[in-house]
Amino acid sequence: MFEKVNVPILGIVENMSYFTAPDGTRVEIFGHGGGRGEAARKGVTFLGEIPLFTAIREGGDRGVPVVMGEPDSAAARAFMAIAENLQRPLGSHLNI
């Protein structure tokens, strides 16, 4: 769709990539690797994975992004890693 309307694709994020159970087990409810595979097929950057975290939903419901409400959480670190991956290609264009 983005190609048809000439919107540049900065990269791909795999949302709801996995869930970490209370015992620490990583569960890939919806499968895993589709985002990375699609990025490779499209020749764009794979920016990262956003896991299923209750804190993300709760923060969204409260209007407080997880990176602000729980900045040291694994959920916040996932978003920050994606932001850092975006900064690389954008930085050269925006003088960041």
N, C-alpha and C positions, 0 to 999 in steps of 0.2 A: 504494500500500500504506500509506504513512504517513497519508494522509488517512483511510483506512478505520479505522485504530486510533487516530485522534486524536493523532498525534505531530506537533508543529509542524515545518515545514520551515524551517530557518534560511537555506538557500541551496543552490545547486548548484555542484559542482566538476566540471570536465571532467578526468577521469583519463586517463592515457596519451594526452594531447592531441596530442603531436608528439614527434619524435625529432630531435636535432641531430646530423648526420653529422660525422665528424672534419674534413671540409673546411668546416664551418660551415653547410652547407645544411640548411634546416629541411624535414623530411619528415613529412607528415601521414599516417601509416600507416593509421589507422582513420578517416580523414576528419577534419573539423574544424568546430567551431561547434555541434555538437549540444547541448552543455551550455548554452551561451548561449541557444540557441533554446528549449530546454525551460524554462529559467528564465523567459524571456519569456512562454511559454505558460501557465506556472503562476503568473505574477505574483510570483515570488520573486527574491531577489538572486542574480546570478551572481557567485560568490565568486572564481573564477579557474581557472587551468589548471595541471595537474601533468603535466609532460612525462615521457617515458620517459628515465630516467637510471639508469645502472648503479649509481651511488653510492647511490641510494635503496634498491635491492635489496640491495646489499652491506651497507649500514648496518642494514637490517632483519634480514638473516641474522645479523649480529653483535650485534643488540640495541642498536644505537646509532643513534638517529634522525639523519638527514642534517643536521638543523639543529644537532645537537651535534657530530657527527663532522667535518663540513665546513661550518661556519657561513657561510663566504664564497662557497660554490658557488652556481651558478645554481639547482640543485635546492633548496637551503635557502632561497634568496630566493623561489622559487615558493611554498613552504609558508608563509613569513613573510608574504607578501602576502595569502594567504588568511586567515591568522590576524588580520591587521590589518583585513581586510574583515569578518570575523566580530565583531571587537571593537566596531565601530560600532553594530550593532543590539543587541548584548548589553550594551554599556557602560551604556546608559541604564537597563537593568533591573538591572544588578549593581553600579551605582555605581563603574564602573572608570574 
